[in-house]
């Protein structure tokens, strides 16, 4: 019965078939990335970085500057393109050298 099937597998059979198809598709097509940005100045945090505490933080950065959202554009475009076909499961630091120091 449907109830027994749901209880036994946790999913209704058509949903289970869909999940299996998705997993098979992921094995050939999907890629997982993590972009680890450093300190990026935005509208939300701009006031903090203008404060004394924010200036102290910026002074501790390797090149003593904040990133801009546009600094991540090239990385995002590369990961969304076919150029990243061999990249998978990567955590990519885009932090102006912060993790190196």
N, C-alpha and C positions, 0 to 999 in steps of 0.2 A: 504494500500500500504506500501511498505518498507519505503518510506520517512516519511509517517505519523507515522509509528511505531517507527522509530528512533526518530522523534521529540517528540512523546508522552512519551516514556520511557527513552530516552537518550541512549539507547543501541539497537543494532540490536538483534532480538529475540534469535538467537542461542547463542549470547554472553551473553544475559541475563540469559538463562538457565544454561550456564556454570558458571556464577557468583553465581546463586542460589545453584548449586551443591557444589561449593567451600565453600560457607558459611556453608552449612550443614556439610561438611567434617570438617571444622575448629571447629565446636562445639564439635566434638568427638575426634579429633586427634591433632590439632595444639595447641601449647603452646607458650606463649609470655614471654620472659624474658628480663631483662636489667642487664647487668653486668656493675657495676660502679667501674672501677679500680681507684686506687690511682695513685701516681706518679710511673710510670714504666720507667726504663731507657732503651732506645733503641738507635740504631745507629743515629737516627735523632736528639735526644736531649742530647746525651752523652756529647757533648762539653759544652752545657749550664750548666749541673750539675757539671762539673769540674770548672766552673768559680766561682768567688766570690759570685755573686748573687745566683747561683745554690746551693752553699754550705750553704748559709744562709737559703735557702728554706729547704734543707735537715735537717738542725739543728732544724727547727720548727716542723718536723714530730715527731710523738709520739715515735717511736723507732729509729729515726735518721738514717734511711736507705731507699734506693729506692728499689722498687720491680723489679723483672726481668720478662720478658714475660713468662717464665716457671712457675712462681708463679700462673698463672691463669689456667694452664693445668688441674689440678684436678677438678676445678670447671667446666671447659668446658666439660670435659669427663663425669662428673656426669650429667650435664644438657642434654647432647646428649644421655644418656643411659636411660634405663627403670627405673633406680633408681629415676629419677625425675618425675615419673608418676603422683604424686600428687601435684607437684609444677607448678603453672601457674600464670602469671601476677605479677611476683615478680621482684623487683629491688634489686639485690644482691650486696652489697658493698664488694669489695675485695681490701681494701685500707689500710691494716695493722693497723687498729684502728683510722684512721684519722677522720672519721665521728663520732666516739664515744667521742673524746675529745672536 
